[in-house]
Amino acid sequence: MGNVRVLSETLANKIAAGEVIERPASIVKELVENALDAGATSVEIAVKNGGKSFIRVSDNGSGMSAEDAELAFQRHATSKIASEDDLHQIHSFGFRGEALPSIAAVSRVTMWTRLHGVETGIELSIEGGRQLSAKPQSCREGTVLEIRDLFFNTPARRKFLKTDSTELGHMLDAVSNLAMANPSIRFVFESSGRTVLDLLPGQSISERSVSILGEEAAPYLIDVEGKAEGIKIYGVIGKPYLVRANRSGQALFVNRRWIKSIGISYAVQDGFHGLLMHGQYPVCMLFIDVDAERIDVNVHPTKQEIRISKESEIKSLIRRTVAEALQKEGDLAPPLKSPREPAAAAKSMSDFAPYLDMQQNSSAFPREALKVSEPDESSPALQEETLEEPILIRDKLRITKVLGQIHHTFIIAETDEGMIVVDQHAAHEKVMFEALLKEFQAGQTKRQRLLMDEILELHPKHHEVLKQAQPFLEKIGFEVEEFGENSFVVRSYPAILKDENPVSCLKRFLEEKEEGKLGSGLQYSQEEVAALIACKRRSVKAHDVMSFPAMTGLLEMLSRCENPFHCPHGRPTIFQYSFLDLEKNFKRK
């Protein structure tokens, strides 16, 4: 007897269900998508025990005839496509004919459905993939599906389900994202009799985003829109301080289909280049409209992973659209968190992609010019100095008075609307960074010739890295030539590094290049090296005492930066606190 055998239909269905139905959220997603394809304008979801024991999805869509209702639970039965040509232009959410039979294979299902204009509907009962009954039933127009005892016949899979709260969270994510893509439709979600979501129809994308993210997110959302040939990008992104520790705050849609794409997510991240610290991910609700022929949604049973032809064009447009929206917004200074605000309203801070637009060059901003002195304990920690001319930062913050330092680390200044707190080290670092970057990009870096050439001995693995980086290093002011098998001779280096050892700088550059800390593109490499130099060079540090002219001078230089709100490493330079916040916290209002 041979070893190859044909599996029974029941076993084959259970295996197929494992590809489509991963958890209760998978069922909710599939059934809601079916409701949307049926033209529903209202979808109601009710669950118990995290969806493990009970899920009900009700819609007012077109409904089904008795014949179609029974066929819908057969493998590969679908109303969404009729021929192979239809696969090249998928406009519906469900089309593979796998969802309903997969759900029925691992649960107990009851369905009531009635076509519009027909007096009687049908009630179907299915258990473990086996139809128990089908009978005429008086029911409302549309479709109602109840799913009970998920994985009752596959206990090995049931034990891998998470806690009720975790599974509930996954279902809420699914419903929220599907609702985001369909703001004209009402969505109601109930858990154990409690209404968790009730999203009204007819909302704009911004309004629905606020309904999902919460009212506290409203001031921190930015509309984005971009177009290219055959591509349209639109939606909302969060300001750089409305961030998450993972990508859970990102919802991506292609032709209104909720998808998961690391490549597109990276493109969004690149649009925030320089704005986010390591481990921070922006919030976004981003829609991409392309010709249906350019996408292939038939690559995975869940239909969330898709292929897009010429995806690089889309990613390039996303990067550009996001970066331009952030630059146009201007005011990216994070507010100081008020104790009365919800925790979600004040997230981690970030930094904007810097492109220098200043008249001065980096040599105009030496640390010595800021008159840093040794701490004098007898001097008052907080003073004030009214400015003759207000300092205007990005047309958003108008500084009228410098109040002084706190702990010789933070500069306190008064604005028209309240006050700001400035990190003196981060601010000076940003000023030097943008000045350096302008020199790099303009190819005007001043060189310092070494009195005696220095030899740079390298490990063989670094030799090729430095050889490939020679054109870039030449552009930013290094003159380096090969000298032997694993050696280079250093003849000159950027004048800005006059206090640094050029050999040590190059070794540090190679180490960070090897570790992937420096970008592969010229623009990103320039920014990373400028940040490296600005950090290592003698910038103003915490605990340095600064005179009032020095503090005023630093704020003026910061105001001329392309984006003055964050240092090159993503730390904030400025926090703002409105006078209204102060009044609220002191119960004056």
Stockholm file with secondary structure:
# STOCKHOLM 1.0

chainA/1-589         MGNVRVLSETLANKIAAGEVIERPASIVKELVENALDAGATSVEIAVKNGGKSFIRVSDNGSGMSAEDAELAFQRHATSKIASEDDLHQIHSFGFRGEALPSIAAVSRVTMWTRLHGVETGIELSIEGGRQLSAKPQSCREGTVLEIRDLFFNTPARRKFLKTDSTELGHMLDAVSNLAMANPSIRFVFESSGRTVLDLLPGQSISERSVSILGEEAAPYLIDVEGKAEGIKIYGVIGKPYLVRANRSGQALFVNRRWIKSIGISYAVQDGFHGLLMHGQYPVCMLFIDVDAERIDVNVHPTKQEIRISKESEIKSLIRRTVAEALQKEGDLAPPLKSPREPAAAAKSMSDFAPYLDMQQNSSAFPREALKVSEPDESSPALQEETLEEPILIRDKLRITKVLGQIHHTFIIAETDEGMIVVDQHAAHEKVMFEALLKEFQAGQTKRQRLLMDEILELHPKHHEVLKQAQPFLEKIGFEVEEFGENSFVVRSYPAILKDENPVSCLKRFLEEKEEGKLGSGLQYSQEEVAALIACKRRSVKAHDVMSFPAMTGLLEMLSRCENPFHCPHGRPTIFQYSFLDLEKNFKRK
#=GR chainA/1-589 SS CCSCCCCCHHHHHHHHHHHHCSSHHHHHHHHHHHHHHTTCSEEEEEEEGGGTSEEEEEECSCCCCHHHHHHTTSTTCCSSCCSGGGGGSCCSSCCSSCHHHHHHHTSEEEEEEECTTCSCEEEEEEETTEEEEEEEECCCSEEEEEEESTTTTCHHHHTTCCCHHHHHHHHHHHHHHHHHHCTTSEEEEEETTEEEEEECSSCCHHHHHHHHHCGGGGGGEEEEEEEETTEEEEEEEECTTSEESSGGGEEEEETTEEECCHHHHHHHHHHTTTTSCTTCEECEEEEEEECGGGEECTTSTTSCSCEETTHHHHHHHHHHHHHHHHHHHCCCCCBCCCTTSCGGGSCCCCCCCCCCCCSSCGGGCCGGGGCEECCCTTSCSEEEEEEEEEEEETTTEEEEEEEEEETTTEEEEEESSEEEEEEHHHHHHHHHHHHHHHHHHHTCCCEEEEEEEEEEECCHHHHHHHHHHHHHHHHTTCEEEECSSSEEEEEEEEGGGTTSCHHHHHHHHHHHHHTTCSCSSHHHHHHHHHHHHHHHSCCCCTTCEECHHHHHHHHHHHHTSSSTTBCTTSCBSEEEEEHHHHHHHTTCC
#=GC SS_cons         CCSCCCCCHHHHHHHHHHHHCSSHHHHHHHHHHHHHHTTCSEEEEEEEGGGTSEEEEEECSCCCCHHHHHHTTSTTCCSSCCSGGGGGSCCSSCCSSCHHHHHHHTSEEEEEEECTTCSCEEEEEEETTEEEEEEEECCCSEEEEEEESTTTTCHHHHTTCCCHHHHHHHHHHHHHHHHHHCTTSEEEEEETTEEEEEECSSCCHHHHHHHHHCGGGGGGEEEEEEEETTEEEEEEEECTTSEESSGGGEEEEETTEEECCHHHHHHHHHHTTTTSCTTCEECEEEEEEECGGGEECTTSTTSCSCEETTHHHHHHHHHHHHHHHHHHHCCCCCBCCCTTSCGGGSCCCCCCCCCCCCSSCGGGCCGGGGCEECCCTTSCSEEEEEEEEEEEETTTEEEEEEEEEETTTEEEEEESSEEEEEEHHHHHHHHHHHHHHHHHHHTCCCEEEEEEEEEEECCHHHHHHHHHHHHHHHHTTCEEEECSSSEEEEEEEEGGGTTSCHHHHHHHHHHHHHTTCSCSSHHHHHHHHHHHHHHHSCCCCTTCEECHHHHHHHHHHHHTSSSTTBCTTSCBSEEEEEHHHHHHHTTCC
//
